[in-house]
């Protein structure tokens, strides 16, 4: 790991200096490469990887101890005449110990975990969630907090102007006029209505609407175009800017009696930006002051004949603070902006926020003719044109996804740059504030949160549901603060500046419409930018972890059975129940196929009803290990019972007594009514081996679900497992009934009576596990049962 990271650092440094030397690194490229380096060099193990590493270390120690114990327990049998000497006897039991070690190690674990994760990524891809890191799917399963962007993730990101607020006149006090606009898509199809709901036939004849259309077209960097393949209008650029372009199309152009209905005669391709192109042809853009987060506005200097005008748009609080005059809609006159008028306008844009509308203010300013540049100082003494309220409706599926998160014990924090009232209104619509009569203390702006003392910040983080007016730096701060409270955080983002927060989060989720840098820093990319896809990923992560536990449960209970089988045989003093080659066959072939198929288990119906598991929670807890042990002990005892049954009760067997079987090593030293060669017969070990195989097949069915009954989740739910069981039994039949293979594995064909005994000994494992599942579901023993230590496996010393 250290060598790999050092090599990455060296390679990245050489790449940086080679580009600088060539003169190819701009400031923006340096920033981009910095985030890429941050992404490459900061690798952190996921909860699943940590737990599997712990499990592997623990299992290796236990297996080593068991193998030594089995070898030591059999020291008394080293000198048995059947081995031909003490040394040969020691070698024989050493082989059994080695075979047992091979049998006890779940060597299929990496393959099954990888298969589970790969299947999860495939399912997520079908749900528009592209996973860039396999373990990240599982990490979502223990997510406790999802910090989600609002625009485009919780909403459709299809902005449309629905309300316009302008000053009508100030002759008899300030008179505010509001217009409503129909149409909620990017199609330039809609109508403007006045206060009384009357349609405006010629919107562009209103001075304020006229100037709004000009400003919307010119102070804009987006593109609206028609896609004939999809028969829809599409955007390139920010949704808010495209909404302004669509507004300009709906307002139309002045000077034409047939406007705006005449525009309908154009083709869809021409109609997409006809009015915008008109204004761009009338005005020549001279200089642009780009939007910055500290100013919260942008401006563009335009030249028209002998007049130069600066158009500005931005957050209402920023624009209104820089305005000193107002454009009146009644006659196009310009009047001073009084304190009372300023307060009234601020009240109006706050009311827009209460209606879940994103609000922008537009203004203009005449500048001296011939001026070629503008600076931030020029953005003063502006003339206010009007307010536009944009609607970005919530996605239909978000409310159900929010409810699923609440049921699953996952807290959702909505993170947005919108003002507080607008964001709170959206949160009400999507259900983030459901069942909360008073949500004070749950909604903060970034500035409000930063002003809180450290103690109150910690308390606020425990209840926070909405974080508004945030900048990218606040996202990383939020992630770090939540992680300090041992939360597992998923964070969404789409910009270059979001990369540090995405990388710092336990799960970084980039938007499909986001930047390449954000995607490279993320663990998962949402192709559809949909919050519901994140919730689906959480469910998939939980299912993957459950399937991993089921695989471990199946393998460990089966391996415990093999250990118990050999150990009990040694303690009872009976012949070896299984030969080393038979142990290897059971472990490598008959165990492997069903174990892999367990990775195809479907989600439990209650997968999103349980609380998130803790990051430090061990893979195998006390009650779960007890269940492993009970099943494993039965598997081992059933295997030994099949071996003994053939000698004592089988119609085709010698029908020995227990004492004769336990004193088999002295057979050659005393007179018997049976030949000593009977202890070399292949039938008893074949019966024992077949019992072990069949009981493990039944045990595989038990692992369709951790706690749900087979009557609820039937074998039909995982046909891959059914197929693997059938294939395993076919392979086992081959070695029993194909002579060369039977010789190789020291087995022999079984009679119908022997198969009946095998089934009688194997089937009870299902009944035992059904009883244990019933106790888990109904008595809570899975939570109350404890060993001396809380967990069988060691926990991480560092919990997130």
N, C-alpha and C positions, 0 to 999 in steps of 0.2 A: 504494500500500500504506500509506504513512504517513498520507495523508488519510483512508483508510478506517478505520484503527485509531484515529486521533484522533476521528473522528466516532463510533465505537463508544464510546470513553471518555466523550465529552461526553453521549451519549444515556444511558449507564448512570448517570452522575453525576446527571443531571437526574431520572431515574427514582427513584434512591435518595432524593434530597432531597424530591421530591414526595410519596413515600410516608411519609417521616419527618414531613413537615409535616402530613400528614393523620392522623398518629398511628396508622398501620396496620402499622408495622414492629415485630414482636416480635423478641426476641433470636434465636430459631431462624430466622426469616425473613431476618434480616441475615446469618446464617451461610450460609444457602442461596444468597442473592443474591451473596454473596462468591465462592462456588464457581462460580456461573454466570458472574460477571464474569471469573474466572480462565480459564474455558473459552473465553469469547468473544474475549478480548484476546490470547491466547498462541497464535498460529498459527505453525506451523513446516513448512517444505517437507519433503516426503517424499523418500526416496532416488531414486525414479523421476523426480520433478519436477526434482530437481537435475541428474540425468544428462541428461534431455531438454533442459533449459536449456543445459547445456554442449554437447550435441550440436548444438542449433540455432545457437548462436554459432559453433561451429567450422565447421558446414556453410555458413553464410552467407559466411564469409570465403573458404572454398575455392571456392565457386561464383562469387563475385565475381572471384577470381583467374583461374579457368578461362575465364569469359566474356571477360575482357579479353585473355587469351592467345589465344583463338580468333579474336578480332577482329584482334589484332596479327599473328598468323600469316598471315592472309589479306590483308594490306596489298598484297602483290604482285599480287593478283587484282582490286584495286579498278578498275584501268584496262582490264579485259577488255572487248572490243567488245560482248559480250553484255549488259553492264550499261548501256551507253550513256554512259559517262563515269566519271571518278574519283569524283566526289561521289555519284553514284547507286550506284556499286559499294560505297562506304563505307556508305551507308544500307542496302544489301542485306545486307551482312555484319553490320551492327549489328542488323538484324531477326533474323538467325540467332542472334546472341549472346543477344539478349533471349529468343527462343524457347527457347534452350538453358537459360537461367537458370530459366525457368518449368518446363522439363522436369526440371531437376536438383533443384529444391526438392520434397521430399516433402510437398506441401500436405495430403495425406490423413492425415498423422501424428496431429494432434489428434483427428480423427474416429475413427481406428482405435483409438487408445489409450483414448478415451472408450468406444468400443464394447466393447473388451476388458474394461475395468473394470466396465461395466454388466452384461456377460454374467457376470462373476465374482460380482457382487452378487446376480444372479438365481439363480445356482447355489447360492450360500451361503444365500440365503433358503430354498431348498428343504431345506437342511441345518440349518435353525433358527438360522442366524447372520445377524442383520440388520446390514448395513453402513450406518453413518451417514456415512461419508466415503469417496468412491470411491478415492482414492489409498491409503487404509489397507489395502485388499486386497492391493495390490502390495507394500506395506511388509512385510507378513507373510512375503513370500517371502524376505526376507533376515534374518528373525528368528533370533537365535542362542540366546536364553534365553527360556523361558516361565515366568513366576512365576504359579503357579496356586493358587487357594484349594483347600482339600481338601473341605470339606463342601459337598455339592451339585454340585460340579464334577467331582471325582474319585470322589465317592460319590453314592448315590441321593438323599441328603438326606431319606430317609424313616426317621427315628429310631424305634427301638422299644426299650423296656427289656427286656433279656434276662437280667439277673442282679440280684439284690438281696442285700446283705450287711448283717446286723444282729448285735447282741450277744445271744446266747441267754441266758446267765446268767454270774454270776461267783462261784458258790458254791464251786467247786473249781478256781479259776483261770479266766481269761477264756475263755469258750467262744463261738466265732464260728459263726454259722449262715448258710448261703448258700441262696437260693432261685433257681430258674430260671423264666423266664416264656416261654411259647410265643407265636407270632404275630410277624410281621415287618412288618406294614403298619399303617395308621392305623385299621383296623377293630377295634372293641372286642371282639375275639374271641380268646380265649387262656386258658391255664390256668397256674396257679402250681404248681410242683413243689418238694418239699423236697430235702434233701441226698441222700437215697436214691432220688430219682426218683419218689417217690410223690406222686400228685396231692392237693392240698389241697382238700377239699370246701368248706370255709368259710374262705377266706383272711382275711376281715375279722375273725375271732375272734382272730387273732394280734395282740397289742398293737402290735408294731412295724409290721406291715403295715397295721393300722388307722390308725395315725398317719401312715404314709407316704402312704396314700390321701388323708387330710385335707390334709396339707401340699401334696401334688401338685395337689389341686383348688384350694386357696385361694391359694397362693403362685404364681399363674399368670395370665398376661395373654392367653393364646391362646384359640382357639375351634376346636372339633372339630364338623364338621357333615356331614350326608349329602347328596350330590348325586344326586337321582333320575335326572337326564339321563345321567350317566355311571355310575350304579349303583356309586358308590364313596364312601368317606369322605375328606373333604378338610380341610386345615388352613388356618387364618388365624393367622399369627404364627410364632414361632420353632419349629423342628422339635423341639428339646429339650423345650420346654414342652408341645407337643402330645403327645409321647411320655409325659410324666407324666400327662396327662389320660387317655390310653388305659390306662395302668397302673391309675389309680383305677377305671376301668370294669372291668378284669379282676379286681381285688381284690374289688369288690362292696361291699355294705353289711352292717353287723352287725345282729343282731336278727331275721333272717328265716331260718327253717330251710331254706327252699327256695333260698336264695341260693347261688351266683349264677345257677343254671340258670333261675330264674324270669324273669330279665331277657331271656331269649331270646323270651319271649312278646310283648315290645314290638315296635312297628314300628321299622324302621331309623332313621327320623327321630327317634323318641323315645329309641331306644337309644344314639344317638351321644353323649349327654352326660347320661344319666339320673342316674348316681351323682354326677357333678360338680355337677349342679344340686341334688342333695340336700344336699351339704355346703355349698354356697353359700346355701342356704335356712336351714341350721342356724346358720351363722356369718355375721355381718354384718361386712363389711370396713370398717374405720374409717380406716386410714391405710396408705399404701404407701411404702416406701423403694425407689426404683427401683435396678436393677442399675447399677453403675459398674465400670469396668475396674480401678480401683485397689483396690476392695474385693473384686471378683469374686464378688458375692453380691447377693441382694435379700431384702427382708423385708416382711411384711404384718401389720398389727395387726388382729385379729379379735375380735369380741365375741360371746359365747354365754351367754345368760341372765346369771348373776351372775359370769361368769368371762371374763377377757380374756387372749388368747393371742397371742404373736408367732410366726409361722412363718417360717423362713428356708431358703433353698436357695442353693447356689453351688458354687464349686470346692472339692473336698475339703480342700485345704491351708488354705483360708481358713476354712471352717466348723469343721474340727477344731481349728484354733488358737484359736477363740473358745468352744469347748465346755469345760465343767467337769464335766458329768455325762453319764450314759449311760442310755437307756431299755432295760430288759431285756425280751426277747421272751417269756421263760418265764412271768413273772407280772405284767408291767407295772410292776415296781418301778424306781426311779431310783437309781443308784449313782454314786459319784464316778468321774471319769475319771482313771485313774492314768497315769503316764509309760509304763508297760509296755503298757497298753491303747492309749494314743495311738500308740505305735510299731507295734503290731500292726495297727491300723486303717490307718495310713499304708502299711504293707506290703501290705495287701489292695487298696487303691485303686491302688497301683502295679502289682499283678498284673492288675487289670482293664485297665490301659493296655497291658500286654503282650499282652492278648487283643484288642487293637484296639477296646476299649470306651471310649466317652466316659463319664467318671465324674462324678456329682454327689453331693453330700452334703446331707441334709435334717436340720433341727433345729427345736426349738421352745423357747419360754420363756414362763412365766406372768408376767404383769405386773399391777400394781395395778389393781383394778377402777375403771373410769371414766376411765382415761387415754385421751386423744384423739389424741395424736401420739407418734411415736417418732423417735429420732435415731440417728446412728451409734454413739453411746455405749451405746445399749441393746443393741447387737448383741454382747454379751458374756455370759458365764455361761450359755451355751446348753446345752440337753440334746440330745445326739446321738441321732437316730432310726435312721439307716441310710445305706448307700451304694446307689446305683442305677447299674448299668452299661448304657449304651445302645449298641446296635449300629447303625451306619450302613454298610451293605455297599457295597463298591466297585461302580461300574458295570462291567458285563461287558465293554464295549468299550474300557475304559481301558487294560488291559494291552497290547492290540494297538496302541493309539495311542501308548503309551509306547515300545514297540519301534520304531514308525515314526519317532518323534522321535530316538531313539538312532541309527538307521540314517541319518537325514538330518543328523546332526551338530548337533542342537538339544538343549541341556541344559534339563531341567525342574527347577525348584525348587518344591517343595511348600511353600506358605505357609499356616500354620494357627494358630489360637489355642489348639488342643488342647495337652495336656501332651506332653512329648517321647516317652514310651514308647508312648502311644496312636498318635501320628502315625507313629512308626517302624514299628509293627506294620502300619498301613495301607499304608505305603510298600513293605513287603515283599510285601504281597498284590497291589499293582498293578504290581509289577515295577520300581519306581524304584531298588531296590537290587540288581537282577539282576546276576549276574556279579561281585558284590562280597562277598568273604568277610568282610572287615572294613570297616565303613563309619564307623569313627571318623574324625573330621575332616570328615565330610560332613553331620553333623546337629548343629545348634546351636539353642539357645533364644535369644530376643532378648537376654536379660540376659547369657548367656554370650558372645554375639557382641560386645556393647557393652564387655565387660570386656577383650577382646583388644586388644593394642597395634595401632597402625595397620598395621604391616608384616604382622602375622599376620592381620589382617582382610582384607587384599588377597589373601593366600594362601588364606584360607578361602573367599573369594568364588569362587575358581577351581575349587573342588571341591564347594562346597555343593550338597546335594540336598534338604535339609529344613531349614526355618526355622520353629520352633514357638514357642508362647506369644508371638505377635506382636500388636501393636496397629497401628491404621491409620498412625500416624506412622512405624512401622518399615518399612512398605511403600514409602513415598516415599524413605526413607533407602536401602533396598535397591536401588531403581531407579537412584538417583543414583550409588551406588557401582558398580553394574554398568556403567552408561553411561560412567563414568570409566575403565573397562577396555575401552572401545570395543566393548561388547556392544550388540546391538540387542534391546531388551527389550519383551516383551509381558506386561502385568500385568492380572490379573483383580480385580474388586472389586464390591461391591454396596451399600455404605453411603454416607451423606453424607460421612463422614470419609475415605472411600477416594478421593474426587474428586481431591485433589492428586496422589496416586500415579497414578491413571488418566490424568490430563492430562500428567504428567511423562513417563510411559512412551512409547516409540515407538509402541506400539499399546496403547491402553486398552480393555479388554474388560469390559463390564458384564454382570451377570446379568439375565435377563429378570424374575426375581423381586426384583430390587434396587430401590433408590430412583430417583426421577426425576432427582435431582441426579447420581447416579453415571452414569446413562445419558447425560445431557447432556454430561458430561465425557469420555465414552468415544468411541472410533472405531467400535466394534462392540458389538452386544448379542447375547448368546446366549439365544435364546428358551427353550431347553431346559436351560440351565445346564450343558451337557455339554462336558467336556474334549475329547472326540473331534471336536466341531465346530471347535475351535480348530485341531487338526491338519489337518482338511480345509481350513480356510481358508489355512493355510500352503501346502499343496499347490496350492491355487487361485492364491495369490499368485505362486508360482514359475511356474505355467503361464502366467499373464498376462504376466509379465516375459519368458518365453521367446517368447510370441506377439508381443510388442512387438519383440523382437530379430529375429524372423523377418520381420516386416513391414519393419523398417529394412533388413534384409539384402536382401529382395526389391527394395525401392525403390532402394536405393543401387546394387546390382549392375546393375539395369536402367538407372539414370541414368548409371552409369559407361559402360555400353554405348553410350548415346546420345552421350555426350561423346567416347568413343573413335571412334565412327563419324564424327562431324563432323571431329574432329582429324585422323584418318588420311586422310580424303578431302582435307583441305587440304594435308597433307604430301605426298601422292601426286600432287597436282595434277589430280585427276579432278573431274568436275562434282559439284555438290552432291547428295549422296545423298538427302537429305530436305528438303522445303520446310518453312518455319516452321509452316504450318498443319498439316502432317502430324505434326510433332513435338508440337504441342499436342494433336492428336487422340490420339496414342499415350499421352501423359502423363496427360491429364485423363480419358479414357474407358477405354481398354484397360488401363491400369495400375491405375486406381482400384478397379474392382470386385473383382479377385482380391486386392488388398492388403487391402481391408476384410474379405473372407471369411477371410483368414488368422487374423483375430481369433477365429474359431470353431474353431481347431485344438483337438483334445482333448489332455489331459495325456499326456506321454511316460510310458511304463511305469516309467522310472527317475527320475521327477521328485523322488521322496523318497529317492533313494539318493545324491544329491550333497550335498556340504557347502554350508552357506549361503554365498551370495556376499557379499563384503565390501561395505560401504556405499560405500566410495570407488572400487569397481571401475567402470571406464568401460563404457559401453554397447557400444563397439566396441574389442576388444582386438587385439593385433598379429596373431595367427594368424587371427582372424575377419576382419580387414580384408584379409589376404592372400587368403582365400577369396573375399571380395567382389570383389577386384581380378581374380582369375583368371576368375571367372564374367563379370564386367563386360567384361573385355577380349575374351573369346570372343563375348559378345553384340555388341559393336561390330564386331569383325572379321567375324563372320558376316553382319552387315547390309551391310558394305562388300563382302563377297564376293558376296552376292546381287546387288548393283548391278553389279559388274564381270562376273559370270557372264552376265548378259543381253547385255552388249555383246560379250563375247568368245566364249561357248560356246552361247548359246541358239539353238535352231533358228529361232525367230522374230526373232532379233536380227541386227545387221549383221555379226557375227563380225569385229570389229576386232582389231588387235594391241594389246598393252599400250602401246606407244609412241604409237600413234594416239589411244588414249583419254586418255593423260596430256597430249597436246598438243592437246586439243580446242579451246582458245581461239584457236589459229592456223588453224583449219579454213578460215575465210573467206579467208585470205591465201595458200593453196596449193591445188594441184590434188589432188582426192581422188576415189576410186571410189564414194563414198557422199555423199549430201546432208548438209550441215551441220545440217539440221533434225533429224537423228537424235538429236542431243544434247538436243533438246527433247521427245523421246518420253516418254510417261508410264509406259511399261512398266518401265524400270529402277528408278525411284523407287518404283513400286508393289511390285515384287518386294522391294526393300530394306525398305520399310515393312512388308510382310507378314511377311518374315523376322523383323523386330524384334518384331512382335506375337506371332507363334507361338513364338519362342524365349522370350519373356517368359511365355507361358502354361506352357511346360514348366518354366521356372524357378520359377513359382508352385507347381507340384507338388513341386519340390525343397524348398520351405519348409514342407512339412507337419511336418517335424521338423528340428532343428538338426543332429543327428548320426545319427538312425535312418534306415536304408535305406527306400526306397519299397517294397521287398518285405516289410518289417516293418510299417510304417505306410502302408497303401495309400490311394489317393485316396478309397476308400469311407469312411474315417474322418472326412472332412470333406466332406459332400455340398454344403455351401454353396459351397465352393471349386470343386467340379466344376460346379455350376450357374452360378457367376460366369464360369468359363472358357467354358462353352457360350454364355452370353449375350454375352460379349465377342466371340466369333467370329461370332455372328449379326450383331452391330452392324457388325463389320468387313466382313462379306459385303454388308451393305446399302450401305455407301459404295462398294464395288467394283462392284456389279451394278445399282444404281439410278442411272440416268443423271444426274439433277440433283445428287445427292450426289457422284457421281464427278467431276463438273465442279468442284464446290465444293472438293473436297479434292485435285484434280489427280491423280486415279488412274484406272485403267482395268481392265476385267476381265482375269483371268489364265486362261491355258490349263492343261490338265491337266499338261503337261510342266513348266510354270512352278511349279505347286503341288508337284509331285514334288521339284523342286530346293529349294523352300522347306522342305519336311519334312526333306530330307537335311541341310540346313544348320542346322536348328533342333534336331533331336533330340539331337545329341552333348552338349548342355548338361547333360542328365540323366546321361550317362555320366561326364562330368568331375566333377560334383558328387558322384556316388556314390563316386568314387575319393577325393575330399577328405573325405567323411564316413568312409570306411573308415580313412583315416589318422588322423582325429580319434579314432575309437573305439579303435584298436589300437596306435598308436605314441606317443600322448601329445603329438603336435606342438602341439595346441591350448594346451598349457601351456608347452612349451619354446621355441616359436617367439617371438622378440621382435624388434621393430624397435629402432631406436636408443634410443627411449624405451619404457618398459614398456607404455604404452597409447597408442593413437593420439589419444584424446580427453583433455583435461585432467582431472585429478582434483580433487576438493574439497580445499581446504586444511585444512578442518576435518572430520575423521572423528569419528563418534560413538564 
